[in-house]
Each structure stands twice: as C-alpha cells, then as structure tokens.
Amino acid sequence: MTAASVARPVPADPVARRAWDVAATVTDPEIPVLTIEDLGVLRSVSVDDDGRAVHVELTPTYSGCPAMDAMRDDVVLALTHAGYDEVDVHMVLAPAWTTDWMSDEGKQKLRTYGIQAPSGHAPARDAGPVRLQLAVKCPRCDSLNTRELARFGSTSCKALYECRDCLEPFDYFKVL
C-alpha cells in the first residue's frame, strides 16, 4: 500500500462524514491557513450507533509535534459544539505521517501563505539511499536561485531558506 492510497480516508457513511466535515475545519495552530485535513493529520472519524459519540484518530507530523495537544483540544471543541456528547481523540503513530498525505489544495495554501510546499514524494521507508533535493523554489517569485539558511526553521518540519533573487527569506516544508 502506498502513502497516496491512504491519503484521503474520508468516511463513506453519511453520519461519520458529517463528523469528519466538522473535524476537518480545525486548523493547524502553527500554520493557521491549513486544516488538519489539508495536512493529512486527520486519519479517521467514526460515530457510535447512537450518533452521540465520535472517535477520531490523528497522526502527528512527527512524534514530538507540540501542536498536537492544541489540535486534539480543537477537535474536541469543534465536535462538542456541533452537538456530539462524547468525543475521543487518539494519536496514531503508525503508519508514520508523510508529506504525501498533504492535499494539493493544502500545498497551494502553503505557497500562498509564503511557505514553500514540499516537492516530490517521500521515499519509501526501505527504499535505500535518499535522493537529495537540488533546489527549492521561492514561493514569492518562483525563482530556483535559493539557498538553505538553517535546516530547522520556525518548526522542526520546516527549513529556513532565502531567495537570492528577491532576497526574501521563507520557510520550506520538508519532504517527510
């Protein structure tokens, strides 16, 4: 099974789909233009037979992501506000999150926000040597004349880059 084949696990059941749609409105506290659905962090939503209890699974972008507590609390708040009596949110670490799970719309939102979206696909976990990225495109002027300033940017999942043409610094969301 490839990462792309598990990227959008939206429930087919209309009752669970309604709960999914509510949970999918929660935004990432570090990048507020992205929803947890855009990120691919929202993994599953199910509703008990009585329709009052919701079970949600989230996969963090990495196991130490400090935003996960806020995301969990925001999912509970959104679903409780939508009328669900009981909301359980569980963090699921396997399979590990990958940037392949990000939606194309989410990647476009990142670029518009000034963060270059990950390019390419994450290598398979057992694929052997990892390919190096040769250039990162500037999200402001689309130049490939950029350089990495710091491997870790404003968060661990981003690197800090600078465009040598427009001279603007920008975050690059790493391929994971």
PyMOL CGO cylinders between C-alpha atoms (Angstrom):
from pymol import cmd
from pymol.cgo import CYLINDER

trace = [
    CYLINDER, 0.00, 0.00, 0.00, 1.42, 3.38, -0.98, 0.3, 1, 1, 1, 1, 1, 1,
    CYLINDER, 1.42, 3.38, -0.98, 1.09, 6.57, 1.02, 0.3, 1, 1, 1, 1, 1, 1,
    CYLINDER, 1.09, 6.57, 1.02, -1.10, 8.04, -1.70, 0.3, 1, 1, 1, 1, 1, 1,
    CYLINDER, -1.10, 8.04, -1.70, -3.60, 5.19, -1.40, 0.3, 1, 1, 1, 1, 1, 1,
    CYLINDER, -3.60, 5.19, -1.40, -4.24, 6.02, 2.27, 0.3, 1, 1, 1, 1, 1, 1,
    CYLINDER, -4.24, 6.02, 2.27, -4.02, 9.79, 1.94, 0.3, 1, 1, 1, 1, 1, 1,
    CYLINDER, -4.02, 9.79, 1.94, -7.72, 10.71, 1.99, 0.3, 1, 1, 1, 1, 1, 1,
    CYLINDER, -7.72, 10.71, 1.99, -9.58, 8.29, 4.30, 0.3, 1, 1, 1, 1, 1, 1,
    CYLINDER, -9.58, 8.29, 4.30, -12.87, 10.20, 4.25, 0.3, 1, 1, 1, 1, 1, 1,
    CYLINDER, -12.87, 10.20, 4.25, -15.72, 8.01, 5.59, 0.3, 1, 1, 1, 1, 1, 1,
    CYLINDER, -15.72, 8.01, 5.59, -18.38, 6.88, 3.12, 0.3, 1, 1, 1, 1, 1, 1,
    CYLINDER, -18.38, 6.88, 3.12, -21.05, 6.65, 5.84, 0.3, 1, 1, 1, 1, 1, 1,
    CYLINDER, -21.05, 6.65, 5.84, -23.00, 9.97, 5.84, 0.3, 1, 1, 1, 1, 1, 1,
    CYLINDER, -23.00, 9.97, 5.84, -23.23, 10.11, 9.66, 0.3, 1, 1, 1, 1, 1, 1,
    CYLINDER, -23.23, 10.11, 9.66, -19.48, 9.69, 10.06, 0.3, 1, 1, 1, 1, 1, 1,
    CYLINDER, -19.48, 9.69, 10.06, -18.92, 12.01, 7.07, 0.3, 1, 1, 1, 1, 1, 1,
    CYLINDER, -18.92, 12.01, 7.07, -20.77, 14.82, 8.92, 0.3, 1, 1, 1, 1, 1, 1,
    CYLINDER, -20.77, 14.82, 8.92, -18.47, 14.37, 11.94, 0.3, 1, 1, 1, 1, 1, 1,
    CYLINDER, -18.47, 14.37, 11.94, -15.45, 14.25, 9.59, 0.3, 1, 1, 1, 1, 1, 1,
    CYLINDER, -15.45, 14.25, 9.59, -16.53, 17.52, 7.97, 0.3, 1, 1, 1, 1, 1, 1,
    CYLINDER, -16.53, 17.52, 7.97, -16.72, 19.19, 11.39, 0.3, 1, 1, 1, 1, 1, 1,
    CYLINDER, -16.72, 19.19, 11.39, -13.31, 17.85, 12.49, 0.3, 1, 1, 1, 1, 1, 1,
    CYLINDER, -13.31, 17.85, 12.49, -11.83, 18.83, 9.11, 0.3, 1, 1, 1, 1, 1, 1,
    CYLINDER, -11.83, 18.83, 9.11, -12.46, 22.52, 9.86, 0.3, 1, 1, 1, 1, 1, 1,
    CYLINDER, -12.46, 22.52, 9.86, -9.86, 22.51, 12.65, 0.3, 1, 1, 1, 1, 1, 1,
    CYLINDER, -9.86, 22.51, 12.65, -6.74, 24.43, 11.65, 0.3, 1, 1, 1, 1, 1, 1,
    CYLINDER, -6.74, 24.43, 11.65, -3.10, 23.83, 12.45, 0.3, 1, 1, 1, 1, 1, 1,
    CYLINDER, -3.10, 23.83, 12.45, -2.15, 26.25, 15.26, 0.3, 1, 1, 1, 1, 1, 1,
    CYLINDER, -2.15, 26.25, 15.26, 1.32, 26.74, 13.74, 0.3, 1, 1, 1, 1, 1, 1,
    CYLINDER, 1.32, 26.74, 13.74, 0.09, 27.30, 10.16, 0.3, 1, 1, 1, 1, 1, 1,
    CYLINDER, 0.09, 27.30, 10.16, -3.48, 28.64, 10.52, 0.3, 1, 1, 1, 1, 1, 1,
    CYLINDER, -3.48, 28.64, 10.52, -4.23, 28.60, 6.78, 0.3, 1, 1, 1, 1, 1, 1,
    CYLINDER, -4.23, 28.60, 6.78, -4.08, 24.78, 6.81, 0.3, 1, 1, 1, 1, 1, 1,
    CYLINDER, -4.08, 24.78, 6.81, -6.74, 22.49, 8.19, 0.3, 1, 1, 1, 1, 1, 1,
    CYLINDER, -6.74, 22.49, 8.19, -5.87, 19.15, 9.72, 0.3, 1, 1, 1, 1, 1, 1,
    CYLINDER, -5.87, 19.15, 9.72, -7.49, 17.62, 6.65, 0.3, 1, 1, 1, 1, 1, 1,
    CYLINDER, -7.49, 17.62, 6.65, -5.21, 19.65, 4.34, 0.3, 1, 1, 1, 1, 1, 1,
    CYLINDER, -5.21, 19.65, 4.34, -2.22, 18.34, 6.29, 0.3, 1, 1, 1, 1, 1, 1,
    CYLINDER, -2.22, 18.34, 6.29, -3.41, 14.74, 6.22, 0.3, 1, 1, 1, 1, 1, 1,
    CYLINDER, -3.41, 14.74, 6.22, -3.22, 14.64, 10.03, 0.3, 1, 1, 1, 1, 1, 1,
    CYLINDER, -3.22, 14.64, 10.03, -6.94, 13.75, 10.27, 0.3, 1, 1, 1, 1, 1, 1,
    CYLINDER, -6.94, 13.75, 10.27, -6.84, 9.98, 9.74, 0.3, 1, 1, 1, 1, 1, 1,
    CYLINDER, -6.84, 9.98, 9.74, -10.22, 8.57, 10.72, 0.3, 1, 1, 1, 1, 1, 1,
    CYLINDER, -10.22, 8.57, 10.72, -13.57, 9.51, 12.18, 0.3, 1, 1, 1, 1, 1, 1,
    CYLINDER, -13.57, 9.51, 12.18, -16.26, 7.09, 13.31, 0.3, 1, 1, 1, 1, 1, 1,
    CYLINDER, -16.26, 7.09, 13.31, -19.55, 7.60, 15.12, 0.3, 1, 1, 1, 1, 1, 1,
    CYLINDER, -19.55, 7.60, 15.12, -21.19, 5.14, 17.54, 0.3, 1, 1, 1, 1, 1, 1,
    CYLINDER, -21.19, 5.14, 17.54, -24.53, 3.60, 16.58, 0.3, 1, 1, 1, 1, 1, 1,
    CYLINDER, -24.53, 3.60, 16.58, -26.48, 6.12, 18.66, 0.3, 1, 1, 1, 1, 1, 1,
    CYLINDER, -26.48, 6.12, 18.66, -24.79, 9.01, 16.81, 0.3, 1, 1, 1, 1, 1, 1,
    CYLINDER, -24.79, 9.01, 16.81, -23.74, 10.77, 20.01, 0.3, 1, 1, 1, 1, 1, 1,
    CYLINDER, -23.74, 10.77, 20.01, -20.14, 9.59, 20.46, 0.3, 1, 1, 1, 1, 1, 1,
    CYLINDER, -20.14, 9.59, 20.46, -17.35, 10.32, 17.99, 0.3, 1, 1, 1, 1, 1, 1,
    CYLINDER, -17.35, 10.32, 17.99, -13.96, 8.63, 17.76, 0.3, 1, 1, 1, 1, 1, 1,
    CYLINDER, -13.96, 8.63, 17.76, -11.20, 10.50, 15.93, 0.3, 1, 1, 1, 1, 1, 1,
    CYLINDER, -11.20, 10.50, 15.93, -7.67, 9.44, 15.04, 0.3, 1, 1, 1, 1, 1, 1,
    CYLINDER, -7.67, 9.44, 15.04, -4.94, 11.98, 14.32, 0.3, 1, 1, 1, 1, 1, 1,
    CYLINDER, -4.94, 11.98, 14.32, -1.41, 11.22, 13.13, 0.3, 1, 1, 1, 1, 1, 1,
    CYLINDER, -1.41, 11.22, 13.13, 1.15, 13.86, 14.12, 0.3, 1, 1, 1, 1, 1, 1,
    CYLINDER, 1.15, 13.86, 14.12, 3.55, 15.18, 11.51, 0.3, 1, 1, 1, 1, 1, 1,
    CYLINDER, 3.55, 15.18, 11.51, 6.26, 13.88, 13.83, 0.3, 1, 1, 1, 1, 1, 1,
    CYLINDER, 6.26, 13.88, 13.83, 6.04, 12.20, 17.22, 0.3, 1, 1, 1, 1, 1, 1,
    CYLINDER, 6.04, 12.20, 17.22, 7.17, 15.26, 19.19, 0.3, 1, 1, 1, 1, 1, 1,
    CYLINDER, 7.17, 15.26, 19.19, 4.95, 17.81, 17.41, 0.3, 1, 1, 1, 1, 1, 1,
    CYLINDER, 4.95, 17.81, 17.41, 3.94, 20.41, 20.03, 0.3, 1, 1, 1, 1, 1, 1,
    CYLINDER, 3.94, 20.41, 20.03, 0.82, 21.40, 18.07, 0.3, 1, 1, 1, 1, 1, 1,
    CYLINDER, 0.82, 21.40, 18.07, -0.91, 18.05, 18.57, 0.3, 1, 1, 1, 1, 1, 1,
    CYLINDER, -0.91, 18.05, 18.57, -2.33, 18.90, 22.01, 0.3, 1, 1, 1, 1, 1, 1,
    CYLINDER, -2.33, 18.90, 22.01, -3.91, 22.04, 20.59, 0.3, 1, 1, 1, 1, 1, 1,
    CYLINDER, -3.91, 22.04, 20.59, -5.25, 20.14, 17.56, 0.3, 1, 1, 1, 1, 1, 1,
    CYLINDER, -5.25, 20.14, 17.56, -6.76, 17.46, 19.83, 0.3, 1, 1, 1, 1, 1, 1,
    CYLINDER, -6.76, 17.46, 19.83, -8.41, 20.09, 22.04, 0.3, 1, 1, 1, 1, 1, 1,
    CYLINDER, -8.41, 20.09, 22.04, -9.72, 21.99, 18.99, 0.3, 1, 1, 1, 1, 1, 1,
    CYLINDER, -9.72, 21.99, 18.99, -11.21, 18.78, 17.51, 0.3, 1, 1, 1, 1, 1, 1,
    CYLINDER, -11.21, 18.78, 17.51, -12.96, 18.03, 20.82, 0.3, 1, 1, 1, 1, 1, 1,
    CYLINDER, -12.96, 18.03, 20.82, -14.27, 21.62, 20.98, 0.3, 1, 1, 1, 1, 1, 1,
    CYLINDER, -14.27, 21.62, 20.98, -15.50, 21.62, 17.36, 0.3, 1, 1, 1, 1, 1, 1,
    CYLINDER, -15.50, 21.62, 17.36, -17.31, 18.30, 17.65, 0.3, 1, 1, 1, 1, 1, 1,
    CYLINDER, -17.31, 18.30, 17.65, -18.78, 19.12, 21.07, 0.3, 1, 1, 1, 1, 1, 1,
    CYLINDER, -18.78, 19.12, 21.07, -20.01, 22.45, 19.70, 0.3, 1, 1, 1, 1, 1, 1,
    CYLINDER, -20.01, 22.45, 19.70, -21.57, 20.53, 16.77, 0.3, 1, 1, 1, 1, 1, 1,
    CYLINDER, -21.57, 20.53, 16.77, -23.68, 18.54, 19.25, 0.3, 1, 1, 1, 1, 1, 1,
    CYLINDER, -23.68, 18.54, 19.25, -21.72, 15.37, 19.89, 0.3, 1, 1, 1, 1, 1, 1,
    CYLINDER, -21.72, 15.37, 19.89, -21.89, 14.35, 23.57, 0.3, 1, 1, 1, 1, 1, 1,
    CYLINDER, -21.89, 14.35, 23.57, -18.69, 12.34, 23.73, 0.3, 1, 1, 1, 1, 1, 1,
    CYLINDER, -18.69, 12.34, 23.73, -15.53, 12.89, 21.69, 0.3, 1, 1, 1, 1, 1, 1,
    CYLINDER, -15.53, 12.89, 21.69, -12.47, 10.65, 21.92, 0.3, 1, 1, 1, 1, 1, 1,
    CYLINDER, -12.47, 10.65, 21.92, -9.33, 11.70, 20.07, 0.3, 1, 1, 1, 1, 1, 1,
    CYLINDER, -9.33, 11.70, 20.07, -6.44, 9.28, 19.80, 0.3, 1, 1, 1, 1, 1, 1,
    CYLINDER, -6.44, 9.28, 19.80, -2.96, 9.90, 18.41, 0.3, 1, 1, 1, 1, 1, 1,
    CYLINDER, -2.96, 9.90, 18.41, -1.86, 7.21, 15.97, 0.3, 1, 1, 1, 1, 1, 1,
    CYLINDER, -1.86, 7.21, 15.97, 1.85, 6.94, 15.19, 0.3, 1, 1, 1, 1, 1, 1,
    CYLINDER, 1.85, 6.94, 15.19, 1.73, 4.12, 12.62, 0.3, 1, 1, 1, 1, 1, 1,
    CYLINDER, 1.73, 4.12, 12.62, 1.81, 4.38, 9.77, 0.3, 1, 1, 1, 1, 1, 1,
    CYLINDER, 1.81, 4.38, 9.77, 4.04, 7.42, 10.16, 0.3, 1, 1, 1, 1, 1, 1,
    CYLINDER, 4.04, 7.42, 10.16, 2.77, 10.66, 8.65, 0.3, 1, 1, 1, 1, 1, 1,
    CYLINDER, 2.77, 10.66, 8.65, 4.24, 11.66, 5.32, 0.3, 1, 1, 1, 1, 1, 1,
    CYLINDER, 4.24, 11.66, 5.32, 4.03, 14.87, 3.30, 0.3, 1, 1, 1, 1, 1, 1,
    CYLINDER, 4.03, 14.87, 3.30, 2.45, 12.70, 0.60, 0.3, 1, 1, 1, 1, 1, 1,
    CYLINDER, 2.45, 12.70, 0.60, -0.72, 12.87, 2.72, 0.3, 1, 1, 1, 1, 1, 1,
    CYLINDER, -0.72, 12.87, 2.72, -0.99, 16.65, 2.27, 0.3, 1, 1, 1, 1, 1, 1,
    CYLINDER, -0.99, 16.65, 2.27, -3.71, 17.70, -0.14, 0.3, 1, 1, 1, 1, 1, 1,
    CYLINDER, -3.71, 17.70, -0.14, -2.85, 19.62, -3.30, 0.3, 1, 1, 1, 1, 1, 1,
    CYLINDER, -2.85, 19.62, -3.30, -5.13, 22.39, -2.00, 0.3, 1, 1, 1, 1, 1, 1,
    CYLINDER, -5.13, 22.39, -2.00, -3.14, 22.45, 1.24, 0.3, 1, 1, 1, 1, 1, 1,
    CYLINDER, -3.14, 22.45, 1.24, 0.15, 22.72, -0.66, 0.3, 1, 1, 1, 1, 1, 1,
    CYLINDER, 0.15, 22.72, -0.66, -1.26, 25.66, -2.62, 0.3, 1, 1, 1, 1, 1, 1,
    CYLINDER, -1.26, 25.66, -2.62, -2.40, 27.31, 0.62, 0.3, 1, 1, 1, 1, 1, 1,
    CYLINDER, -2.40, 27.31, 0.62, 1.14, 26.96, 1.97, 0.3, 1, 1, 1, 1, 1, 1,
    CYLINDER, 1.14, 26.96, 1.97, 2.63, 28.66, -1.10, 0.3, 1, 1, 1, 1, 1, 1,
    CYLINDER, 2.63, 28.66, -1.10, 0.10, 31.49, -0.90, 0.3, 1, 1, 1, 1, 1, 1,
    CYLINDER, 0.10, 31.49, -0.90, 0.94, 31.90, 2.80, 0.3, 1, 1, 1, 1, 1, 1,
    CYLINDER, 0.94, 31.90, 2.80, 4.65, 32.23, 1.91, 0.3, 1, 1, 1, 1, 1, 1,
    CYLINDER, 4.65, 32.23, 1.91, 5.85, 28.73, 2.82, 0.3, 1, 1, 1, 1, 1, 1,
    CYLINDER, 5.85, 28.73, 2.82, 7.14, 26.57, 0.02, 0.3, 1, 1, 1, 1, 1, 1,
    CYLINDER, 7.14, 26.57, 0.02, 5.27, 23.28, -0.02, 0.3, 1, 1, 1, 1, 1, 1,
    CYLINDER, 5.27, 23.28, -0.02, 7.17, 20.01, -0.08, 0.3, 1, 1, 1, 1, 1, 1,
    CYLINDER, 7.17, 20.01, -0.08, 8.12, 18.96, -3.57, 0.3, 1, 1, 1, 1, 1, 1,
    CYLINDER, 8.12, 18.96, -3.57, 8.38, 15.39, -4.72, 0.3, 1, 1, 1, 1, 1, 1,
    CYLINDER, 8.38, 15.39, -4.72, 7.34, 12.36, -2.72, 0.3, 1, 1, 1, 1, 1, 1,
    CYLINDER, 7.34, 12.36, -2.72, 8.71, 10.92, 0.46, 0.3, 1, 1, 1, 1, 1, 1,
    CYLINDER, 8.71, 10.92, 0.46, 10.98, 7.95, -0.19, 0.3, 1, 1, 1, 1, 1, 1,
    CYLINDER, 10.98, 7.95, -0.19, 9.69, 4.55, 0.81, 0.3, 1, 1, 1, 1, 1, 1,
    CYLINDER, 9.69, 4.55, 0.81, 10.90, 3.67, 4.30, 0.3, 1, 1, 1, 1, 1, 1,
    CYLINDER, 10.90, 3.67, 4.30, 13.00, 0.81, 2.97, 0.3, 1, 1, 1, 1, 1, 1,
    CYLINDER, 13.00, 0.81, 2.97, 13.94, 2.32, -0.40, 0.3, 1, 1, 1, 1, 1, 1,
    CYLINDER, 13.94, 2.32, -0.40, 17.68, 2.56, 0.28, 0.3, 1, 1, 1, 1, 1, 1,
    CYLINDER, 17.68, 2.56, 0.28, 19.57, 5.79, -0.44, 0.3, 1, 1, 1, 1, 1, 1,
    CYLINDER, 19.57, 5.79, -0.44, 17.61, 9.01, -0.09, 0.3, 1, 1, 1, 1, 1, 1,
    CYLINDER, 17.61, 9.01, -0.09, 17.58, 11.35, -3.06, 0.3, 1, 1, 1, 1, 1, 1,
    CYLINDER, 17.58, 11.35, -3.06, 18.80, 14.88, -2.38, 0.3, 1, 1, 1, 1, 1, 1,
    CYLINDER, 18.80, 14.88, -2.38, 16.75, 17.87, -3.35, 0.3, 1, 1, 1, 1, 1, 1,
    CYLINDER, 16.75, 17.87, -3.35, 18.68, 20.11, -5.69, 0.3, 1, 1, 1, 1, 1, 1,
    CYLINDER, 18.68, 20.11, -5.69, 16.63, 23.31, -5.49, 0.3, 1, 1, 1, 1, 1, 1,
    CYLINDER, 16.63, 23.31, -5.49, 13.71, 24.77, -3.58, 0.3, 1, 1, 1, 1, 1, 1,
    CYLINDER, 13.71, 24.77, -3.58, 11.51, 27.22, -5.46, 0.3, 1, 1, 1, 1, 1, 1,
    CYLINDER, 11.51, 27.22, -5.46, 10.80, 30.58, -3.83, 0.3, 1, 1, 1, 1, 1, 1,
    CYLINDER, 10.80, 30.58, -3.83, 7.06, 30.83, -3.02, 0.3, 1, 1, 1, 1, 1, 1,
    CYLINDER, 7.06, 30.83, -3.02, 7.09, 34.57, -3.73, 0.3, 1, 1, 1, 1, 1, 1,
    CYLINDER, 7.09, 34.57, -3.73, 8.88, 34.91, -7.10, 0.3, 1, 1, 1, 1, 1, 1,
    CYLINDER, 8.88, 34.91, -7.10, 9.21, 31.24, -8.22, 0.3, 1, 1, 1, 1, 1, 1,
    CYLINDER, 9.21, 31.24, -8.22, 12.98, 31.53, -8.54, 0.3, 1, 1, 1, 1, 1, 1,
    CYLINDER, 12.98, 31.53, -8.54, 15.09, 28.41, -8.09, 0.3, 1, 1, 1, 1, 1, 1,
    CYLINDER, 15.09, 28.41, -8.09, 18.03, 30.61, -7.07, 0.3, 1, 1, 1, 1, 1, 1,
    CYLINDER, 18.03, 30.61, -7.07, 17.62, 29.85, -3.35, 0.3, 1, 1, 1, 1, 1, 1,
    CYLINDER, 17.62, 29.85, -3.35, 19.78, 28.64, -0.52, 0.3, 1, 1, 1, 1, 1, 1,
    CYLINDER, 19.78, 28.64, -0.52, 19.18, 26.95, 2.80, 0.3, 1, 1, 1, 1, 1, 1,
    CYLINDER, 19.18, 26.95, 2.80, 19.95, 29.19, 5.76, 0.3, 1, 1, 1, 1, 1, 1,
    CYLINDER, 19.95, 29.19, 5.76, 19.02, 26.74, 8.53, 0.3, 1, 1, 1, 1, 1, 1,
    CYLINDER, 19.02, 26.74, 8.53, 17.95, 23.08, 8.43, 0.3, 1, 1, 1, 1, 1, 1,
    CYLINDER, 17.95, 23.08, 8.43, 15.31, 23.83, 11.05, 0.3, 1, 1, 1, 1, 1, 1,
    CYLINDER, 15.31, 23.83, 11.05, 13.03, 26.83, 10.61, 0.3, 1, 1, 1, 1, 1, 1,
    CYLINDER, 13.03, 26.83, 10.61, 10.16, 28.10, 12.71, 0.3, 1, 1, 1, 1, 1, 1,
    CYLINDER, 10.16, 28.10, 12.71, 9.21, 24.46, 13.43, 0.3, 1, 1, 1, 1, 1, 1,
    CYLINDER, 9.21, 24.46, 13.43, 11.11, 21.18, 13.11, 0.3, 1, 1, 1, 1, 1, 1,
    CYLINDER, 11.11, 21.18, 13.11, 9.18, 20.19, 9.99, 0.3, 1, 1, 1, 1, 1, 1,
    CYLINDER, 9.18, 20.19, 9.99, 10.35, 23.31, 8.11, 0.3, 1, 1, 1, 1, 1, 1,
    CYLINDER, 10.35, 23.31, 8.11, 13.74, 24.60, 6.95, 0.3, 1, 1, 1, 1, 1, 1,
    CYLINDER, 13.74, 24.60, 6.95, 14.64, 28.27, 6.56, 0.3, 1, 1, 1, 1, 1, 1,
    CYLINDER, 14.64, 28.27, 6.56, 15.59, 29.36, 3.03, 0.3, 1, 1, 1, 1, 1, 1,
    CYLINDER, 15.59, 29.36, 3.03, 16.49, 32.61, 1.33, 0.3, 1, 1, 1, 1, 1, 1,
    CYLINDER, 16.49, 32.61, 1.33, 15.77, 33.61, -2.26, 0.3, 1, 1, 1, 1, 1, 1,
    CYLINDER, 15.77, 33.61, -2.26, 18.85, 35.12, -3.90, 0.3, 1, 1, 1, 1, 1, 1,
    CYLINDER, 18.85, 35.12, -3.90, 16.73, 36.93, -6.49, 0.3, 1, 1, 1, 1, 1, 1,
    CYLINDER, 16.73, 36.93, -6.49, 14.02, 38.67, -4.43, 0.3, 1, 1, 1, 1, 1, 1,
    CYLINDER, 14.02, 38.67, -4.43, 16.12, 38.45, -1.21, 0.3, 1, 1, 1, 1, 1, 1,
    CYLINDER, 16.12, 38.45, -1.21, 13.15, 37.26, 0.84, 0.3, 1, 1, 1, 1, 1, 1,
    CYLINDER, 13.15, 37.26, 0.84, 13.52, 34.57, 3.49, 0.3, 1, 1, 1, 1, 1, 1,
    CYLINDER, 13.52, 34.57, 3.49, 10.92, 31.79, 3.50, 0.3, 1, 1, 1, 1, 1, 1,
    CYLINDER, 10.92, 31.79, 3.50, 10.10, 28.52, 5.20, 0.3, 1, 1, 1, 1, 1, 1,
    CYLINDER, 10.10, 28.52, 5.20, 10.24, 25.29, 3.25, 0.3, 1, 1, 1, 1, 1, 1,
    CYLINDER, 10.24, 25.29, 3.25, 8.02, 22.45, 4.47, 0.3, 1, 1, 1, 1, 1, 1,
    CYLINDER, 8.02, 22.45, 4.47, 10.39, 19.47, 4.31, 0.3, 1, 1, 1, 1, 1, 1,
    CYLINDER, 10.39, 19.47, 4.31, 9.52, 16.27, 2.49, 0.3, 1, 1, 1, 1, 1, 1,
    CYLINDER, 9.52, 16.27, 2.49, 8.99, 13.64, 5.15, 0.3, 1, 1, 1, 1, 1, 1,
]
cmd.load_cgo(trace, "trace")
